[in-house]
Amino acid sequence: MNRIVATHNSPRTWFLTSSLTPLAVRLIRQLLTHGDYVVACLPPHEIEHDDRSAEFRELVNECKSNRKDREGWKDRIRSIRCDGRVMGQCSAAVAEAKHVFGRIDILLCCTSEAVVGTVEELSTTPATQNLVRDQFETIFFSQVNFIKASLPTFRAQHTGHIIILTSIGGHIGTPGMPIYTAATWALEGFCDSLAYEVAPFNIKVTIVQPHKEIQSLTNKIVFSPSLPYYDSENNPAPSIRDMLTNVLNLNPETSLESSETEIIQRFPKLPPSSMDRLVGETVYALTAIGGHENPPARHIVGFEGAEAVKEKLKTVTEELEDFVEASVAVDIFESELKNEATQRRVKAEGKLEGTGGPSATPA
């Protein structure tokens, strides 16, 4: 049976799990310019936030306009209100996408959110403990739901590409963001296993890892109440809380003061030119990799991210070499036990032969 397989240069149908981020809006523009089709999922709790949805609404107006360079855009984009945390809504969104465009070529799992707080800060009250569950619901379970919903379609097509947009937090832990890191590692571990399972169906899986700032500064940031023990004055560890707060305070609309009692949420609001520079490399990487016939299993975006991961891998290698004797000690011990057991068996067999053994015929 002949199958219709989208090549890298032909129009592809993209399914974005979250389309209100500045990165997603810029990516969608690139895709529509290229002639691709886009299914844009809109998280209900974000679409109701005027500032958060402003750029996407502007994009929709562009698609409906009479501009010559936007001709046909409105026919190649489908917006679907969908909460990824609800499996039924994910399945319905995938079914609608297939009904409208006939197929899905690329599933881009790009939903994110950053909970800022040390392990101890996230353990102080029931409200902060709930932040841990919320972080996993957003980063891990919602994306797993979309993946599960899309697999039957990809399998039936005998082709598909699942792209997971995470961060180099999938390689490197960040002080002050332990739950974000844990959820990211969980999603990447899930996808590493998934890749082997779906390879026989010609379904590709790629993890794209930009620098942590890309995802943090284009999605909601949630600050848990702070504890004085972890202030930068008392703790030498780099403070991601201070770094993100400083960026947010550059804009009067998002400025905040650290609190020891309240949970604070903000959507970063950078100048358009700054946002363009921030996400430009990642948008390019996604368009270059999406639908590729032989995509990488992992792709690190940007020089700084690549250098940080190389340094981490170098440290792991050095520690492995430093403790290699401890690593193989079990193997040596096991071999010694086997040798000792073999020698005892040989000696026992020799004694049996010398005494006639249990099978010897009585005189």
C-alpha positions as CSV (number, residue, x, y, z in Angstrom):
1,M,0.0,0.0,0.0
2,N,1.4,3.4,-0.9
3,R,1.4,5.9,1.9
4,I,1.4,9.6,1.6
5,V,4.4,10.8,3.7
6,A,5.1,14.5,4.2
7,T,8.6,15.5,3.3
8,H,10.6,18.1,5.1
9,N,9.9,20.8,2.4
10,S,6.3,20.0,1.7
11,P,3.4,21.6,3.7
12,R,3.1,19.9,7.1
13,T,0.3,19.9,9.7
14,W,1.6,21.0,13.1
15,F,-0.3,20.5,16.4
16,L,0.9,22.9,19.2
17,T,-0.2,22.0,22.7
18,S,0.1,25.6,23.9
19,S,-0.1,28.5,21.4
20,L,-0.3,31.7,23.5
21,T,3.4,32.0,24.3
22,P,5.5,34.6,22.5
23,L,7.6,31.7,21.2
24,A,4.5,29.9,19.8
25,V,3.1,33.0,18.2
26,R,6.4,33.7,16.3
27,L,6.7,30.0,15.3
28,I,3.1,29.9,14.0
29,R,3.9,33.0,11.8
30,Q,6.9,31.2,10.3
31,L,4.8,28.0,9.7
32,L,2.0,29.8,8.0
33,T,4.5,31.8,5.9
34,H,6.0,28.5,4.8
35,G,2.6,27.2,3.8
36,D,2.1,24.8,6.7
37,Y,-1.1,24.0,8.6
38,V,-1.4,24.8,12.3
39,V,-3.6,23.4,15.0
40,A,-3.2,25.9,17.9
41,C,-4.4,24.6,21.3
42,L,-5.4,27.4,23.7
43,P,-5.2,26.7,27.5
44,P,-8.5,28.0,29.0
45,H,-6.8,29.5,32.0
46,E,-4.5,31.5,29.8
47,I,-6.9,32.6,27.0
48,E,-8.9,34.5,29.6
49,H,-5.8,36.5,30.6
50,D,-5.9,39.6,28.3
51,D,-2.1,40.3,28.3
52,R,-1.2,36.7,27.8
53,S,-3.5,36.2,24.8
54,A,-2.9,39.7,23.2
55,E,-0.2,38.6,20.8
56,F,-2.2,35.6,19.6
57,R,-5.3,37.7,19.1
58,E,-3.2,40.0,17.0
59,L,-2.1,37.0,14.9
60,V,-5.7,35.9,14.4
61,N,-6.5,39.4,13.2
62,E,-3.6,39.2,10.7
63,C,-4.9,35.9,9.4
64,K,-8.4,37.4,8.8
65,S,-6.9,40.6,7.2
66,N,-6.8,41.4,3.5
67,R,-3.0,41.7,3.5
68,K,-1.5,40.1,0.4
69,D,1.2,38.4,2.4
70,R,-1.4,36.8,4.7
71,E,-3.5,35.4,2.0
72,G,-4.8,31.9,2.8
73,W,-3.6,32.0,6.4
74,K,-7.1,31.9,8.0
75,D,-7.8,28.6,6.1
76,R,-4.6,27.0,7.4
77,I,-5.0,27.6,11.2
78,R,-7.4,26.1,13.6
79,S,-7.7,27.3,17.2
80,I,-9.0,24.8,19.8
81,R,-9.7,25.6,23.4
82,C,-8.1,22.7,25.3
83,D,-6.9,22.0,28.8
84,G,-4.1,19.5,28.4
85,R,-4.6,18.3,32.0
86,V,-7.9,16.6,30.9
87,M,-7.3,13.6,28.7
88,G,-10.8,13.7,27.1
89,Q,-10.1,17.3,25.9
90,C,-6.8,16.2,24.4
91,S,-8.4,13.3,22.5
92,A,-11.2,15.6,21.2
93,A,-8.6,18.2,20.0
94,V,-6.7,15.5,18.1
95,A,-9.9,14.2,16.5
96,E,-10.9,17.7,15.5
97,A,-7.4,18.4,14.0
98,K,-7.6,15.2,12.0
99,H,-11.2,16.0,10.8
100,V,-10.2,19.5,9.7
101,F,-6.8,18.9,8.1
102,G,-6.9,15.2,7.4
103,R,-3.7,14.3,9.3
104,I,-1.2,15.5,11.9
105,D,2.5,15.4,10.9
106,I,4.2,17.1,13.9
107,L,3.0,17.2,17.6
108,L,4.9,20.0,19.4
109,C,4.6,19.6,23.1
110,C,5.5,23.1,24.2
111,T,3.5,23.7,27.4
112,S,5.6,25.0,30.3
113,E,5.5,26.9,33.6
114,A,8.2,27.6,36.2
115,V,7.7,27.1,39.9
116,V,10.4,28.9,41.8
117,G,11.1,27.7,45.3
118,T,13.7,25.5,47.1
119,V,12.7,22.1,48.4
120,E,12.1,23.5,51.8
121,E,10.2,26.5,50.6
122,L,7.8,24.2,48.7
123,S,7.1,22.1,51.9
124,T,5.9,24.8,54.3
125,T,2.2,24.9,53.7
126,P,-0.5,22.8,51.9
127,A,-0.7,25.6,49.3
128,T,3.1,25.4,48.5
129,Q,2.9,21.6,48.5
130,N,0.1,21.9,45.9
131,L,2.5,23.8,43.7
132,V,4.5,20.6,43.3
133,R,1.5,18.7,42.0
134,D,0.5,21.6,39.7
135,Q,4.0,21.7,38.2
136,F,3.9,18.1,37.3
137,E,0.3,18.5,35.9
138,T,1.5,21.3,33.6
139,I,4.9,20.0,32.4
140,F,4.5,16.3,32.6
141,F,1.0,14.9,32.7
142,S,-0.6,17.4,30.2
143,Q,2.1,16.6,27.6
144,V,1.8,12.9,28.2
145,N,-2.0,13.2,27.6
146,F,-1.4,14.9,24.2
147,I,1.1,12.3,23.3
148,K,-1.2,9.4,24.2
149,A,-4.0,11.0,22.3
150,S,-2.0,11.4,19.1
151,L,-0.3,8.0,19.0
152,P,-3.2,6.1,17.3
153,T,-3.3,8.7,14.5
154,F,0.5,8.6,14.0
155,R,0.5,4.8,14.1
156,A,-2.4,4.6,11.5
157,Q,-0.5,7.1,9.3
158,H,2.7,5.1,9.8
159,T,4.5,8.4,10.2
160,G,4.7,11.3,12.6
161,H,7.1,13.4,14.6
162,I,6.8,14.2,18.3
163,I,8.8,17.2,19.4
164,I,9.2,18.0,23.1
165,L,10.3,21.5,23.9
166,T,12.0,21.4,27.3
167,S,15.2,23.1,28.4
168,I,18.8,22.3,29.3
169,G,17.2,21.8,32.8
170,G,16.7,18.3,31.4
171,H,20.5,17.9,31.9
172,I,21.4,20.3,34.6
173,G,19.7,20.9,38.0
174,T,18.9,24.5,39.0
175,P,19.0,25.6,42.6
176,G,15.6,27.2,43.4
177,M,13.8,25.2,40.7
178,P,13.9,21.6,41.9
179,I,10.3,20.7,40.9
180,Y,10.6,22.3,37.5
181,T,13.8,20.3,37.0
182,A,12.2,17.1,38.3
183,A,9.1,17.4,36.0
184,T,11.4,18.2,33.0
185,W,13.5,15.1,33.7
186,A,10.4,13.0,34.1
187,L,9.1,14.1,30.7
188,E,12.4,13.5,29.0
189,G,12.7,10.0,30.6
190,F,9.2,9.2,29.4
191,C,10.1,10.3,25.8
192,D,13.4,8.4,25.8
193,S,11.4,5.2,26.4
194,L,8.6,6.2,24.1
195,A,11.1,6.7,21.2
196,Y,12.0,3.0,21.3
197,E,8.4,1.9,21.5
198,V,7.1,3.9,18.5
199,A,10.2,3.6,16.2
200,P,8.7,0.5,14.4
201,F,5.8,2.7,13.3
202,N,8.0,5.3,11.7
203,I,7.2,7.8,14.5
204,K,10.2,10.0,15.4
205,V,10.7,11.6,18.8
206,T,13.0,14.7,19.3
207,I,13.7,16.6,22.6
208,V,14.6,20.2,21.9
209,Q,16.5,21.9,24.7
210,P,16.9,25.7,24.6
211,H,18.5,27.6,27.5
212,K,16.3,27.7,30.7
213,E,15.6,31.4,30.2
214,I,13.7,30.7,27.0
215,Q,10.9,28.7,28.6
216,S,11.0,30.7,31.9
217,L,10.6,34.1,30.3
218,T,7.9,33.1,27.8
219,N,5.6,31.3,30.3
220,K,4.1,31.8,33.7
221,I,6.4,32.1,36.7
222,V,5.1,31.1,40.1
223,F,7.1,32.2,43.2
224,S,6.6,30.3,46.4
225,P,6.9,32.3,49.7
226,S,10.6,32.7,50.5
227,L,12.5,31.5,53.5
228,P,15.3,33.8,54.9
229,Y,17.8,30.9,55.1
230,Y,17.9,30.8,51.3
231,D,18.4,34.6,50.7
232,S,21.4,35.4,48.5
233,E,23.0,37.0,51.5
234,N,22.9,33.7,53.5
235,N,23.3,31.2,50.7
236,P,26.1,31.1,48.2
237,A,24.1,29.1,45.6
238,P,23.0,31.2,42.6
239,S,19.6,32.6,43.2
240,I,17.2,32.0,40.2
241,R,14.6,33.8,42.3
242,D,16.7,37.0,42.3
243,M,17.5,36.7,38.6
244,L,13.9,36.3,37.5
245,T,12.7,39.0,39.8
246,N,15.2,41.4,38.4
247,V,13.9,40.8,34.9
248,L,10.3,41.1,35.9
249,N,11.0,44.4,37.8
250,L,12.3,46.0,34.5
251,N,8.6,46.3,33.6
252,P,6.3,48.2,36.0
253,E,3.4,46.0,35.0
254,T,5.2,42.8,36.2
255,S,7.3,44.1,39.0
256,L,7.1,42.4,42.4
257,E,8.5,42.3,45.9
258,S,9.6,39.0,47.4
259,S,7.1,37.7,50.0
260,E,7.5,35.3,52.9
261,T,3.7,34.6,53.0
262,E,2.2,34.8,49.6
263,I,2.4,32.8,46.3
264,I,3.0,35.3,43.5
265,Q,2.4,34.6,39.8
266,R,3.6,36.6,36.8
267,F,3.6,36.4,33.0
268,P,6.9,38.0,31.9
269,K,6.5,41.0,29.6
270,L,9.6,41.8,27.5
271,P,9.8,44.4,24.8
272,P,9.0,42.8,21.4
273,S,12.5,43.3,20.1
274,S,14.0,41.6,23.1
275,M,11.5,38.7,22.8
276,D,12.4,38.3,19.1
277,R,16.1,37.9,20.0
278,L,15.3,35.6,23.0
279,V,13.3,33.0,21.0
280,G,14.7,33.5,17.5
281,E,17.2,30.6,17.7
282,T,14.6,28.2,19.1
283,V,12.0,29.1,16.5
284,Y,14.6,28.4,13.8
285,A,15.6,25.1,15.3
286,L,12.0,23.9,15.5
287,T,11.2,24.8,11.9
288,A,14.4,23.1,10.7
289,I,13.9,19.9,12.7
290,G,10.1,19.5,12.5
291,G,9.2,16.9,10.0
292,H,12.8,16.1,9.1
293,E,13.2,12.6,7.6
294,N,16.0,11.8,10.1
295,P,15.7,14.2,13.1
296,P,18.0,14.1,16.1
297,A,16.9,12.4,19.3
298,R,18.1,15.5,21.2
299,H,18.9,19.0,20.0
300,I,20.4,21.7,22.2
301,V,19.7,25.2,21.1
302,G,22.4,27.9,21.3
303,F,26.1,28.0,22.1
304,E,25.6,28.7,25.9
305,G,23.3,25.8,26.4
306,A,25.6,23.4,24.5
307,E,28.6,24.5,26.5
308,A,26.7,24.1,29.8
309,V,25.7,20.6,28.9
310,K,29.2,19.7,27.7
311,E,30.6,20.9,31.0
312,K,28.0,18.8,32.9
313,L,28.9,15.7,30.8
314,K,32.6,16.3,31.4
315,T,32.0,16.4,35.1
316,V,30.0,13.1,35.0
317,T,32.8,11.5,33.0
318,E,35.5,12.7,35.4
319,E,33.6,11.4,38.4
320,L,33.1,8.1,36.7
321,E,36.8,7.8,36.2
322,D,37.6,8.8,39.7
323,F,35.3,6.2,41.2
324,V,35.7,3.5,38.5
325,E,37.2,1.0,41.0
326,A,34.1,1.4,43.2
327,S,31.9,1.0,40.1
328,V,33.5,-2.4,39.1
329,A,34.0,-3.7,42.6
330,V,30.8,-5.6,42.5
331,D,31.8,-7.3,39.3
332,I,35.2,-8.2,40.7
333,F,33.6,-9.6,43.9
334,E,31.1,-11.6,41.9
335,S,33.9,-13.1,39.8
336,E,35.9,-14.0,42.9
337,L,32.8,-15.7,44.4
338,K,32.3,-17.7,41.2
339,N,36.0,-18.7,41.2
340,E,35.9,-19.7,44.8
341,A,32.7,-21.7,44.3
342,T,34.2,-23.4,41.2
343,Q,37.3,-24.4,43.2
344,R,35.2,-25.8,46.0
345,R,33.2,-27.8,43.5
346,V,36.3,-29.2,41.9
347,K,37.8,-30.2,45.3
348,A,34.5,-31.9,46.3
349,E,34.3,-33.8,43.1
350,G,37.9,-35.0,43.6
351,K,37.2,-36.3,47.1
352,L,34.1,-38.2,45.8
353,E,36.2,-39.8,43.1
354,G,38.9,-40.8,45.7
355,T,36.4,-42.5,48.0
356,G,34.5,-44.2,45.3
357,G,31.7,-41.6,45.5
358,P,28.1,-42.3,46.4
359,S,27.6,-44.2,43.2
360,A,30.5,-46.7,43.9
361,T,29.4,-50.4,44.1
362,P,29.6,-51.8,47.7
363,A,32.1,-54.6,48.1
